[in-house]
C-alpha cells in the first residue's frame, strides 16, 4: 500500500510514519509534504506514483488542506488528521475514510485503515450489483405521516420533518418549525418506512435527517455528540457501534 502524508509538523509526520510501519512494515511512504502548494506540485508530476491512501492534515503551513481537494478533484481515499473537531461535517462530505484527532491513537489508526481496506475491496459482481440496484429502486418509502392534533388529523410531509425521537415511551415526529407530535410507530418500524438516504438512526432514541444536523462535536475515546436544528430536548450522542456507519452515511 502506497501512502502520502500531508502534514506541516515534522514530528507529527514522523510519528504517523512510525505508527503506520508498526501496523504494517510493508506500507510505502511516498512522501511527507508540509503545504498545499507543494502537494499540488507533487500531483503535477505524472511520473510520480499515485498514492492508494492519503493522510491529510487540515491546517497546513500555507492554507487549509481542503483546497487540495477542491483544486485537484481528488478521488483518492483520505483519512483526515487534525487537532480540531469543527471541520468534521465538511470532511465527511469529501471522499474521506475517517477523521482522526491528534494526537493520533494507534488503535483508532488501525481501525481507520481496516475501514479503508473494507471500502476498497473488490466490488461485487455486476449481476449482484444490478439485482441490488433493482431491488433498491423498487423500495417505496412514506411521503407523509398523519398525526392527531386535538380532535383533528394533520398530514405532515417528509420534507417538513427534521427528526424522530423516542421520549418517555412515546415516539415523536419533530418538524422543522420546532413543533412535535406523537406517532403510533416504533423507531424500528419507522426505519422500514423511511428512505435511508434521508434518515439515519444515531442511537436508540433518535432518527435524524441530514439537514437537521447543525453541528458535530468529537470528544476523547471516540464520543460523538450532534446538535440538531430545531434544538432537541435531550443530548444526542451517536452510539459507538453506529459511528462508522454514520460517517459513511454523511459522506454519501
Secondary structure, 3 states (H helix, E strand, C coil): CEEEEECCCHHHHHHHHHHHHHHCCCCEEEEEECCHHHHHHHHCCCCCCCCCEEEEECECCCCECHHHHHHHCCCCEEEEEECCCCCHHHHHCCCEEEEEECCCCHHHHHHHHHHHHHHCCCCCCHHHHHHHHHHHHHCCCCCEEEEEECCEEEEEEHHHEEEEEEECCEEEEEECCCCEEEECCCHHHHHHHCCCCCEEECCCCEEEEHHHEEEEEECHHHCEEEEECCCCCCCEEECHHHHHHHHHHHHC
